[in-house]
Structure formats: C-alpha cells, structure tokens
C-alpha cells in the first residue's frame, strides 16, 4: 500500500501505543532485576563474577545483536521482527523465572538479550517510518523516551512488589502478558515496513542482497571476550586468559569495522558516523547511560543490604531521585529553544559529576537522605542530557536506514549501560574482595561460608544471618564498610568520567544553534 507522506492519523497513534508496550518491558527489565540480586545471591549462591554476568549478559547480548537485528528488520520487515522478538522474550522470561542454578540463569539472560535485540530497534525504526511530520515525530519520540524513563522508574517498584510476595523468579514474569498483548495487537494495528533502498526481485518481496553473516558474527563476538576480560581482571586480578580475551575482542572489533567498510551489503553504513549530529548524540547517550546504570546497582544494593530494607521499601525509596529527573527533563525542554545543546549537555554532565562527588561521602551509617540526594543529582544531570538526543539520532539518518541507525543508537546505549554496570561494578567488587580478604572473619566462618562472605555483600548478609549475636553483627559491619569503600572508588571514577564527558559534549555539539532544526530526509515512498 502507499505510505502516508503527510501527517499521521489515528491508526499511527494507536500503533504508537502498541510500540510503547515492549519498550516499557525492556526498560523495566534491569530495574526489576536490581532488587532481585540479593535473593538470587542467597538462593543460587553465584560467585562475584557470576553475579555480574547475571546482571550483564542480557545487555551484552542485546548490544552485540542490535546492529544485526536492525539491519535484518530493514530487510525482512520491522513488524515481523518485532513479533519474533516478542515471542522469544516470553519463552526466555519463563526459562529465567524457573532457573535452578546461576549458569542456567545466565543462559536465560542471554536468550532474553537476543530476543530484546529484535524488539528495540524495531520500535524506534517503526516510529521513524510512521511519523513523517517533524513535529508529530518529535511528540512520538518524546513519548518513547518518556516510556523508557517511566519503565526505569517503575521497574524497581514492580520488582519490590513481586519480591515481597513471591520468589525471586517472579521478577521475570511481568514481561509475559505484555509481550503476549503485542503479539495479538501488532498484526492489526502496526503496518509492515521494509527498506526500499535494498536490492529486490523484479516482483518485489524480500531484498536480494546477501545478508552479512560474517559481520553479524563479528558484531557479537567482538563484545563478549572484551568485556569478559575486563570484568575478570577487575574482580580476580591479572591472569593470562582474560588478557588474551581483551586482545581478541579488540582484534574482532577492528575486523568488524573493516568488514562494514568493505562489504557489498554491510549491516551498518559507517558513513552515518560522519554526520556530526548523529555521532555526537550517540556518544552523549553512551556516556550518560554508563554513569547512570553503573550506579543504579550500587544504590539498590545499598538500600537493601546496607540499610536492611525490604525490596518493596527500597523500591519505593528509589522513586525519590525520579523527582530530580522529572525536574531536569522539564528544565531541559524549556531551555532547548534558548540555549545551545552543547551548553545544556555539558551542564548536565557537570551536574552528574556533582552527584558522583556526593556519592564519595556515603558511608555505611550515613543518613538515608545523602544517598537519595546524590542519586537524584546524578540521575538529573545524566537524563537531562539524553532528552535532546533521540530526535537528533533518528532525524539525521536516511529513512531507509532507520532500522540500522536506531540499532546503532541503541547498541551504544546498551553497551554504555552494560559497561557501566560491568566496569564500575567490577571496581566496587574488587575493592570489596580486597577489604574482606584482609579482614579477620569471625570464628566459625570458614570454607565455603568464608568464600561466600568475601565474594559479595549478599553472601556476607546470608552468612551473618546464621551467626549468633555479636559475631553476625561484626561480619555485617565489616562487609558493609567494604562495600561503601568500593562505592567510593567507583564514584571517584565517575567524577572524572563526567567531567571529561562535559568537555566532549561541548566539543561535539558546539556547531548546533539553540533549537537547531535537524535536516529531515524525504519520506520513504513505498511500504510493504
């Protein structure tokens, strides 16, 4: 059928509501899991490295496959790929909920990441295809970004409610009915789109250009060994195997770039990154997500394992920083037409740096207001920088590459999120282990119990619960102090990163005037 080249109508707006459903689920996923970590630690007894993999495997598979799936959606149809991902997410969520050990949960998280990679670029690319009018598209993208923020806010609350009444696996179940609803409504409410720029048979149908399977393999295999090496060295110290993994990951990343430059039908057109607005917006989002998600794990564990809150109580307290986020989004929107993006983004990162600096003052016995205020300042600064970038990314790319461009943006965001959890989390874990290895554990804490206490704060809390009176209290005090020492080191790294990001954002965006209109390519002439 012929695409509407003017303003969107009722069907497109109803279709947008369908697209927001899986977006909400994907943004809630990590927040829900944060509050399940202490329960997973005590039930499945993962090692420190396994615990990080449980958190990260989803995001790393998501990041490694987004470019592949974005390109595949451009070829086979973005609605079709969305539905495949929704079905896969249902199955993987059920597998994760009933995992029997840490390795099975890690595998289930990997499947969730692969399914999520088929969903996320399809939602953003379909918005690009459905809304050709710049003002309507800005509203639609604002709703998409608002749902991401709402999901990140509601995820901890949903997790707290479930974990207060059910077992830890229930944290994975909210996705099941939502994705089932997507499967039922998408064929009726969402149009199908494929790129018209790819080679096709004379009678139409599926593009004939060969899919870049080698590029797809390289995009995934470049990420996993690199992150494995960094995390393992950070947590366990230097050894040959993780060093070789880092080297292999760097070589594979270079091979992926070379492949995309030379392939006849690359997964990702690297010329997109020559568009300064596109590359600058992606860089800003990556760093912002690194900072924000890297500290979300610390905050949730601090509330539960240091302050001793239940999951529901901790999740409700975690809503307090969202007040600062809402204010930051409103202020950024109000100033967007008056202040250059470079100044707004640079200022946002400076505010984030102030939040990190406040985190360095949080101790095991600090008042609750300190960490909540620090988290609010940190989130307000980083989210404030991200509110201006979605339209830049989507509008700067040609419409026939909407899937690949959206995937590139989401890959950067997910990679930033994952690396934030992995690297800042690994730094905190390394300090914790160093402190506990040198501490005198209470009498009777030996063997596996000592190993569990020295590996994670959740393990120490579980061991302390089995010790009588003062012995358990002493172990808790030692472990909680070690945890906050690790938090201080990670926050110090965050201060340096945020200050550097402020300078980078200013340099990359200083060519844009206030409320700069981003050139919009012509609408795609034909849809399937």
N, C-alpha and C positions, 0 to 999 in steps of 0.2 A: 504494500500500500504506500501511498505518498505521505511523506512526513509533513507535519505542520511546520511551516517555516516562520510563522508569526508567534503570537502569544499562546501560552499553554492554556488548555481548557480544564474542565472538571476531571476528565479521566487522568490527566497528567498529575493533578494534585492528589487524587485518590491513590494513584500509583506511587507517589512520593511517600504516602503513609505506609504502604507496603514495604518500601525500601528502608524505611526507618526502623522497622521491626528487627531485622537481622543486625543492623548497625547497633541497636541498643544492646542486643545479646552479646555481641563481640566486645563492646566497650565495658560491659558489666563483668565479663569473664574474669579478668585479672583481679578486680576489686573483691569479688566473691571469694576467690582463692586465697587472698592475703589472710583473711580471717580463719581460713581452714588450716593454715600451715601448722599452728600449734597442735591441733587434733591429729593431723597427718603425722607429725613428729612423734607423738606418743603412741599412735596406733600401728603405723607401718615401720617406725623406727628407721627412717632413712639416714644415711650419713650426711655430713655437711655438704658434700659435693652433690649427692643425690637430691638433697632438698633444693639446691639451686637449679638442678636440671628439671625438677618437677615444676618450678616456677617458670623456667626459661624455655623449655623445649617447645611449648606452644608458640611462643613469639618467634623463636628462631626458625621453625619450620614455616611459619606464616611469612616471615621476612624473606626466607630463601625461595619460596614458591610464588610470591606475589607477582613478580615480573612475568614469570612463566604463565600464570593463570590469567593475568591481564591481557597478555598477547593472545592466549588461547580464546578468551572471551571475544576479542575483536574478530576472531576467525569463525568460531562455531556458533556464536550468539551469546550475548551478555545475560539475557534472561535464562537461557538454558543452563549456563554455567552457574548462575545463582541458585537454581533449583537443585543441581547436582551437589553443590556445596551444602545446602540446607539439609538434604537427606543424609549426607556424610556426617554432618555435625550432630544430628540426632543419634546415629549409631555410636559415634565416638564418645558422646556425653554419657550414654548408658554404660559403655565399657569403663570409662573413668570412674563413674559412681560406684561400681562394684569391683574395683581393683583389689587384689589380695596382697600385693606387696609393692614396694617402691618402684621396681623395674617395670611392672605391669602398668602402673600409673604414669610413668614417664612415657611408655609406648602409647598409651591412650592420649596423653597430651600432645604427642607428635601427630597423631591422627586428627586431633582437633585443630592443630595448626594447619595441616594440609587442607582440611575442609574450610577453615576460615579464610585461607588464601583464595579460594574460589568465590567467596561471598563478597569480601570487602571491595576489591576493585570493580566488581560488577555494580555495586550500589552507586559508587561515585560516578562511574562512566555512564550509567543509565540516566543519572540526573543531568549530566552534560548533554546527553542526546535528547532528553525530553523537554528541556527548558532552553530555548534558543534566545529568548529575550533576555538581555543582560540583567535587567532589574529583577525579573522573575527568578532567573537563575541564582542571583545573589540571595534572594529570600530562601530559595530551596536549599542552597548550600549553608545558609545560616541555620536552617532547621536541622540539617545533617550534622553540623558542628555542635549545635545545642544538644542533640541526642547523644553525641559522643560524651559531652561533658556530663549530661544527666545520668548516662549509664555508669560513668566512673564514680559519680556521687551515690547512685542508688545501689551499685554493686555491693559495697560493704554492708549496707543496711539489709539487703536481701540475704546476704551471707550470714549476718548476725542472727536474723530471724530464724533461718533454717537451722543453723548450728545450735541455737538454743533449744530446739525441739527435736532434731533428728541427728543422724550420724553424719560424719564429715562428707560422705559421698553425695549427700543431698545438695551440696553446693553446685553440683554439675547439672542438676535436673531442670532448673528454670528454662534452659535453652530448648528443651524438648517440645513443649507445647507452642512456643513462639515460632520455632522453625517449621513445625507442622502446619501452623497457620499460613506461613509464607508459601509452603508447597501447595496449599489449597487455593490461595488467592492470586498468586503470581500469574498463572496462565490466563486468568480472566482480566486482571487489572493492569498488567505490565505488557507493553509492546516488546517485540523482539528487535534487536539491532545487531547488525554485523557491519564491519568496516567495508566501505565501498572502494577503499584505496588498494586492497589486496587483489591479486590476480584471481579471476573467476572463469569458470567454463562459460561458453557462449550462451548457455541456457540459464545462467545464474547459479545459485546454490552455494556450496561450500567453496571457499577460496582454494585455488590450486597450488599456490606457493608452498614449498616444502616447509613443514614446521621445524624450527631449530631445536632438535632434541639435544644436541651437544651443548648448546647454550643453556638450555633448561637444566641439564645435569650440572654444568659449571656454576650456575647461579645458586644452586643448593649446596653443592659440595665445597664451595669457597667459604661459606659462612660457618658451618659446623666445626671443622677442625680448628679454625682460628679461635673461635670462642671457647672451645674445649681446652685449648692450650692456655689461654689467658686465665680462665677460671681455675684450672687445676694448679697452675703455678701460684696464683694468688692465695689459694686456700692451703695447699700442701707443700709449697716451696718448689725450688728449682729441681727439675729432673729432665732426662733426655727426651722421653716420649712427648710430653706437652710442648717442648721446644720445637721438635720436629713437626708437630701438628700445626704450630703457628706458621712455620716456614711453608708448609704445604698449603695452608689456607691463603697465604699471600700470593703464592705462585698461581693457585687456581683462580684467585680474584683477577690477577693480571691476565690470565688466559681468557677469562670471561669478557673482559674489556676488549681484548684483541679480537675475540670471536664476534662480538657485536659490531666491531668496526669493519670486519671483512666479510661477514655472512651476507648472502643474497637477500634473505628474509630474516633479519635479526629480530630477537624478542623485543629489544628496546633500541629505538633510534637515538644514538648518543648525541645527535645534533640538538636534541631538546635542551641539553645542558648548556648549549651555547646561548640560550635565551636567559639573560641575566636574572630576570624576574623569576623564572621557573627555578633555576638552580639556587638562587638566594632564598626563596621561600622554603625549598626543601631543606636547605642547610639549617635555617632557623628552627623549623619544626623538629628536626632530628635532635638538635642540642636541647631544645626545650623538653622534649619527651625523655631524654636521657636524665635530665635533672629531676623532673617531677616524679617519674616512675621509679627511679633509683631510690628515692627516699620514701615512697609510699610503703614499701616493705618494712623499712625501719619503724615508721610511725605505727603501723598496725601491730607489729610485734611488741613495741614499747608499751602500748596501751594494754595489751593482754598479758604479756609475760613479765613486764617490769612493774606496771601499776596493778596487775592482777584483776583486770576487768573481764567480765564475761564477753563473748563475741557480740551479743546484742548491744550491751552497754558501750563497748568500744566502738562499734559501728555507728551508734548514734552520736557519740562524741566526735567521731571523724567527720560528721557533717558540718561541724563548726567552721573549718577552713573554707568550706564552699561559700560562705558569706563573702569572704575576701575575693574569691574567684568571680562571683556574680558582680561585685562592685568593679573589679578590673575589666570585665567584659563590657559593662556599660560605659565606663570611662573611655576605654579604647574606641568603642563605636562612636562616642560623642566627639572625640578628638580626631577621628580619622580624616575628616574633611578640613581640618585646620592645621594639623601637624604632620610633617613628613613621616612616612613609615619608618625610615631609618632612626629617627629620634624616638618614636614610640617603641620600636622593638629594642633598641639599645637601652632605653629607660626601663623596659620590662625586665631585661636581664640584670640590670643593676639592682632592681627591687628583689629579684630572685637571689642575688648574691647576699643581700642583707638577710634574707630568710635563712640561707645556709650559715651565715655568721652567727645568727641566733641559735641555730642547732648545735653549734660547738659549745654552748653554755648549758645544754640539757644534761642533767645528771640523774642517777637512779632515784634520788629523793627530791628532785625539782618539782615545783608546783605544776599541776596539770596545764595551767594557762600558758606556761612557757612554750611547751612543745606544740600546743594547738595554735598559738600565735605565730610561732616560727613556721609551722606548716602552712598556715594561711598566707603569710607574706610570700613564702616560696612559691606556692601554687598561683597566687595572684599575679606575680611577676611573669612566670613562665606561660600560663594560659593566656595572659594578656597579649603576649607576642604572637600566639597561634591563631587568634581570632581574625587576623588580617591576611592570612596566607592561603586559605583554601581557594578563594576566588582567583588569586594570583596563579596558583598551580593549574587549575582547571581551564581558565580562560587563555592562558599563554600557549597551550598546546593545540595543534590542529585537531579538529573534531574527529577525524578518522583514527587518531591515535589516542582517543580519550581513555580507553582501557589501559593501554601501556603507560600513559602519563599518570593516571590515577594510581596504577600499581607501583610506579617508581616513587611517587609521593608516599604511599602507604608503606612501601618497603623501608624507606628512610625512617619513617615514624616508628615502625615496629622494631627496626634494628636499633634505633636510638633508645626505645623503651627497654628492649631486651638487654642491650649493653649497659644501660643504667642499672638495671637490677643485677646483672652479672658482675660488672666491674666494681660498682660501689658496694654491692652485697658481698662480693669476694673480699674487698678491702676490709669491710667490717668483720667478716668471718675470720680472716687471717689474724686480725688483732685479738679477737675473742679467743681463738685457739692458743695464740701465743701467751695470753694472760693466764688462761686456765692450765696450760701445760706447766707453767712455772709456779702455780699456786699449790699450796698444801691442801689436798682434799680431806674432808672429814674421814675419820676412821670408819672402815667398813665399806667405803666407796672404792671398789677395786674392779679389775677385769672389765667386763662389758659395761657395767654401770659407770665406771670412771670414763671409759671411752665415750659413752653417750653424753655425759655431762660436759666433757671437754670439746665435743663436736659442735653442739648447737645449744642455744639458750633453752629451746623447747625440751631438749634432752635433760638439761640440768633441772628444769622445773619438775619433770617427771620423776627423776631420781630423788630430788629433795622431798617430794611428797611421800616417799617410802621411808624416810629417815625420821627418827624420833626428835621432837622438840628442837633444841638449840642446834643440833647437827644440821638439820634441814635448813634452818634459818641462815646458818653460816654459809652453806653452799649457795643458797639463793643470793645472798649479799655479794659473794664473790663473783658469781656468774652475771648478775645484773650490772655490777660495776664494770666488768669486762665488756659487756655488750655496749654500754654507753661510751666506753673508751673507743670501741670500734666505730660507733656512730660519729664521734668527734673527728676521727681521721677521715671518714667518708665525707663529712660536711666540709672539712678543710679543702679536700679535693674539689668539692662543689663550688666553693667560693672562687677558686682560681679559674675553674671552667666557666662560671657565669660571667666573670669579668672579661675573660677572653671572648666569650660569645657576644657580649655587648659591643665590643670593638668590631668583631666580624660582621654583625648585623648592620652596623652603621656603614661599614665599607661596602657591603654588598647591595644595600638598598638606598644609598645616598643619591642615586640618579633619579629616584622616583619623587615627583612632587606630591603634595598633600592631595588625597582623593584622586590619585592618578588613574585615569581610565585605562584598563588593560585592553590592548587590541584584541578584538574577538574575531576568530576566523569565521568564514561563511558557514551556514548550517549544512549539515550533511544532506545531500539531495535525495537520497533514497534510503529507505529502511526495509528490512525484511519483515 
